């Protein structure tokens, strides 16, 4: 079992062996409200779209909101005998705090009464929200589900959209080295779109499983414009991906990235600084 330092994940946007060894396979992903649920096993192959900071079009994974005309059931724990799938004991421990990951800024993560994408929704979590794990997990064969405790009570969520978080690092130099120079443009939207396009171009040259890039918050305007992007799918048994917090400065007619902070998104668990 490896223990990955938050500054050097085993498979990061910039390899610790240098630029020529950058092992990134990226696909632009975002979830639009109103679509249909998808099992986790289908997410990496079906939830692919072309995205800019201002537009989003895609098929939606399990995170998508579903409108119901009936009252939501109470969010309480369901007896083991009523649950589909098989119980298992692997991954983040009971009591772990897990962040919602890979859910687009205009979407939510559904928490359901049962570990089943067709089960009734009991509450919803924001794209940058979090929850606490109970001691129960279920394997449905096509997807993994965690029972979670939320402010609204207890329910089940697709584990593809949950991850413990590790340490946060300044990744500005990583991207400067990777790209030669950080993107600039006439607006923040142009900068974000160019950053995505360059990452996808790098990813297209690599081999490995598909990865996803999802804008989970923003862009927000201010003294520095901000956007938060989840990158998921690293081929690593400890580090699942990174949450990138990108700060963009605007001077005259030019916008440019000032800082990129990266928070590790873990597979099995975290001690707050390291993915376990």
Wavefront OBJ file of the C-alpha trace (Angstrom):
o trace
v 0.000 0.000 0.000
v 1.592 3.266 -1.142
v 1.545 6.562 0.716
v 1.565 9.452 -1.732
v 2.923 12.880 -0.857
v 0.402 15.586 -1.824
v 3.056 17.466 -3.770
v 3.979 14.495 -5.972
v 1.012 12.207 -6.739
v 1.983 9.031 -8.565
v 0.125 10.213 -11.645
v -0.265 13.974 -11.732
v -0.790 16.606 -14.386
v 2.973 17.023 -14.312
v 5.052 13.875 -13.807
v 7.857 14.003 -11.262
v 10.093 12.724 -14.058
v 9.677 15.906 -16.104
v 7.651 17.269 -18.963
v 8.324 14.477 -21.439
v 6.842 11.963 -18.995
v 3.602 13.870 -18.310
v 0.993 11.111 -18.053
v -2.296 12.880 -18.537
v -5.280 11.477 -20.396
v -8.046 14.048 -20.226
v -11.585 14.437 -21.527
v -13.685 17.529 -20.911
v -16.688 16.657 -18.764
v -19.505 18.615 -17.169
v -23.002 17.591 -16.049
v -26.107 19.457 -17.169
v -29.273 19.393 -15.055
v -32.242 17.375 -16.276
v -30.520 14.330 -17.810
v -30.696 10.647 -16.903
v -28.733 8.743 -14.271
v -25.736 6.633 -15.305
v -23.942 3.878 -13.414
v -20.346 4.639 -12.458
v -19.025 2.039 -14.877
v -20.494 4.014 -17.780
v -19.412 7.460 -16.624
v -15.928 7.590 -18.169
v -17.132 6.511 -21.596
v -20.447 8.352 -21.868
v -20.008 11.620 -19.974
v -17.762 13.322 -22.521
v -18.499 16.793 -23.851
v -16.968 19.949 -25.233
v -16.951 22.603 -22.523
v -16.002 26.241 -22.138
v -16.334 28.412 -19.065
v -19.636 29.780 -20.347
v -21.289 26.803 -22.084
v -21.928 23.168 -21.132
v -23.522 20.334 -23.123
v -23.343 16.660 -22.070
v -25.069 13.488 -21.077
v -25.361 13.496 -17.304
v -23.998 10.941 -14.830
v -25.571 9.867 -11.547
v -24.989 13.349 -10.167
v -27.880 14.832 -12.158
v -30.984 16.300 -10.548
v -34.217 14.412 -11.149
v -37.517 16.263 -10.704
v -40.141 14.464 -8.621
v -43.783 15.302 -8.026
v -43.910 13.320 -4.779
v -42.491 14.257 -1.399
v -38.978 13.038 -0.750
v -38.707 10.126 1.705
v -37.090 10.697 5.066
v -33.325 10.296 4.926
v -32.809 7.398 7.335
v -30.718 4.225 7.265
v -32.300 1.250 5.461
v -31.982 -2.306 6.821
v -29.185 -4.436 5.325
v -31.673 -7.022 4.054
v -33.361 -4.394 1.870
v -30.195 -3.275 0.092
v -29.196 -4.378 -3.422
v -25.667 -5.472 -4.230
v -22.951 -6.941 -2.021
v -21.456 -5.443 1.128
v -17.683 -4.862 1.178
v -15.088 -3.251 3.431
v -12.598 -1.290 1.349
v -11.847 2.355 0.701
v -12.368 5.332 3.032
v -13.055 4.374 6.645
v -16.230 4.920 8.630
v -16.419 8.533 9.809
v -14.294 9.847 6.933
v -15.259 13.196 5.474
v -15.636 12.952 1.694
v -15.941 15.787 -0.796
v -18.346 15.783 -3.714
v -16.137 15.556 -6.832
v -16.639 15.656 -10.590
v -20.094 17.264 -10.400
v -20.564 20.318 -12.621
v -21.182 23.750 -11.122
v -24.778 23.805 -12.381
v -25.621 20.329 -11.081
v -25.980 18.411 -7.803
v -25.126 14.974 -6.434
v -28.217 12.943 -5.618
v -28.309 11.140 -2.277
v -30.773 8.265 -2.586
v -32.782 6.066 -0.260
v -31.063 2.922 -1.589
v -27.751 2.269 -3.422
v -29.561 2.277 -6.744
v -29.704 5.001 -9.444
v -33.472 4.491 -9.729
v -34.109 4.829 -5.987
v -35.900 7.863 -4.580
v -33.819 10.974 -3.935
v -33.726 11.954 -0.271
v -31.457 15.006 -0.548
v -28.920 16.690 -2.825
v -25.306 17.802 -2.310
v -23.701 20.815 -3.977
v -20.715 20.287 -6.343
v -18.325 21.524 -3.640
v -20.255 20.005 -0.731
v -19.251 17.144 1.537
v -20.647 14.320 3.638
v -19.530 11.795 6.275
v -19.294 8.062 5.563
v -21.126 5.508 7.681
v -19.811 1.937 7.995
v -21.704 0.602 4.945
v -20.682 0.263 1.283
v -22.313 -1.726 -1.528
v -20.981 -3.129 -4.780
v -23.688 -3.410 -7.456
v -21.313 -4.924 -10.007
v -21.557 -1.886 -12.290
v -21.093 0.774 -9.610
v -19.958 1.316 -6.028
v -22.111 3.155 -3.484
v -21.365 4.679 -0.078
v -23.888 5.292 2.668
v -23.394 8.888 3.806
v -24.591 11.104 6.614
v -25.646 14.586 5.517
v -27.351 17.553 7.147
v -30.644 16.080 5.919
v -29.952 12.610 7.326
v -28.608 9.316 5.934
v -28.738 8.066 2.343
v -26.656 6.528 -0.461
v -24.483 8.209 -3.107
v -22.489 6.900 -6.063
v -18.852 6.603 -4.952
v -17.664 7.874 -8.340
v -18.613 11.350 -7.121
v -17.120 11.174 -3.613
v -13.481 11.363 -2.473
v -11.484 12.180 0.677
v -9.227 15.211 0.202
v -5.511 15.409 0.898
v -3.090 18.307 1.056
v -3.183 21.509 -0.996
v -0.125 22.711 -2.925
v 0.816 25.632 -5.161
v 0.816 24.022 -8.625
v 1.519 27.192 -10.625
v 5.065 26.165 -11.514
v 3.893 22.683 -12.526
v 1.614 24.163 -15.168
v 4.133 26.780 -16.231
v 6.674 23.999 -16.847
v 4.121 21.808 -18.589
v 2.811 24.471 -20.956
v 5.936 26.573 -21.415
v 3.824 29.559 -20.403
v 0.403 29.892 -18.842
v -2.526 30.746 -21.144
v -3.569 34.347 -21.715
v -6.619 35.776 -23.428
v -8.977 38.710 -23.757
v -11.141 37.406 -20.889
v -11.213 34.835 -18.103
v -13.475 32.642 -20.223
v -10.866 32.557 -22.978
v -8.104 31.694 -20.511
v -10.100 28.848 -18.972
v -11.081 27.478 -22.384
v -7.462 27.588 -23.589
v -6.245 25.859 -20.431
v -8.757 23.066 -20.985
v -7.855 22.699 -24.637
v -4.137 22.447 -23.912
v -4.716 19.790 -21.239
v -6.906 17.791 -23.607
v -4.243 18.040 -26.309
v -1.631 16.667 -23.901
v -4.022 13.926 -22.851
v -4.698 12.878 -26.427
v -1.005 11.987 -26.806
v -0.967 9.662 -23.800
v -2.116 6.100 -23.216
v -4.309 5.038 -20.320
v -7.875 5.153 -19.035
v -10.020 8.212 -19.779
v -9.785 11.116 -17.362
v -12.307 13.859 -16.735
v -12.072 17.622 -16.277
v -15.110 19.289 -14.716
v -15.719 22.913 -13.763
v -17.264 22.509 -10.307
v -17.407 26.156 -9.217
v -17.306 29.491 -11.016
v -16.015 31.345 -12.825
v -16.400 34.120 -10.221
v -15.325 37.700 -10.870
v -13.445 39.941 -8.434
v -10.009 41.464 -7.950
v -8.904 38.049 -9.200
v -11.353 35.899 -11.147
v -11.626 32.338 -9.827
v -12.661 28.933 -11.150
v -12.483 25.475 -9.548
v -11.853 22.425 -11.741
v -11.835 18.740 -10.765
v -9.440 16.467 -12.662
v -10.201 12.782 -11.999
v -8.871 9.451 -13.224
v -5.195 9.223 -12.291
v -3.822 5.688 -12.678
v -2.792 5.521 -9.024
v -4.051 3.405 -6.125
v -3.852 6.320 -3.668
v -4.369 9.584 -5.572
v -7.518 9.733 -7.649
v -7.050 13.235 -9.034
v -6.738 16.925 -8.183
v -9.086 19.804 -7.466
v -7.581 22.860 -9.161
v -8.380 26.348 -7.851
v -7.370 28.736 -10.635
v -6.925 32.483 -10.009
v -6.962 34.782 -13.054
v -5.828 38.414 -13.134
v -7.183 41.000 -15.553
v -4.986 43.897 -16.648
v -6.294 46.133 -19.413
v -7.359 43.982 -22.337
v -5.440 40.903 -21.175
v -6.374 38.115 -18.759
v -3.792 35.638 -17.454
v -3.486 32.916 -14.812
v -1.813 34.197 -11.658
v -1.946 31.113 -9.426
v -3.118 27.485 -9.564
v -3.659 25.683 -6.270
v -4.203 21.904 -6.317
v -5.853 19.767 -3.632
v -5.286 16.010 -3.844
v -8.404 13.861 -4.262
v -7.765 10.466 -2.685
v -8.823 6.885 -3.421
v -8.671 4.997 -0.120
v -8.462 7.730 2.483
v -6.514 10.723 3.773
v -4.834 11.875 6.945
v -5.457 15.481 5.913
v -2.077 15.979 4.270
v -1.411 12.655 2.524
v -3.503 10.241 0.477
v -3.244 6.822 2.154
l 1 2 3 4 5 6 7 8 9 10 11 12 13 14 15 16 17 18 19 20 21 22 23 24 25 26 27 28 29 30 31 32 33 34 35 36 37 38 39 40 41 42 43 44 45 46 47 48 49 50 51 52 53 54 55 56 57 58 59 60 61 62 63 64 65 66 67 68 69 70 71 72 73 74 75 76 77 78 79 80 81 82 83 84 85 86 87 88 89 90 91 92 93 94 95 96 97 98 99 100 101 102 103 104 105 106 107 108 109 110 111 112 113 114 115 116 117 118 119 120 121 122 123 124 125 126 127 128 129 130 131 132 133 134 135 136 137 138 139 140 141 142 143 144 145 146 147 148 149 150 151 152 153 154 155 156 157 158 159 160 161 162 163 164 165 166 167 168 169 170 171 172 173 174 175 176 177 178 179 180 181 182 183 184 185 186 187 188 189 190 191 192 193 194 195 196 197 198 199 200 201 202 203 204 205 206 207 208 209 210 211 212 213 214 215 216 217 218 219 220 221 222 223 224 225 226 227 228 229 230 231 232 233 234 235 236 237 238 239 240 241 242 243 244 245 246 247 248 249 250 251 252 253 254 255 256 257 258 259 260 261 262 263 264 265 266 267 268 269 270 271 272 273 274 275 276
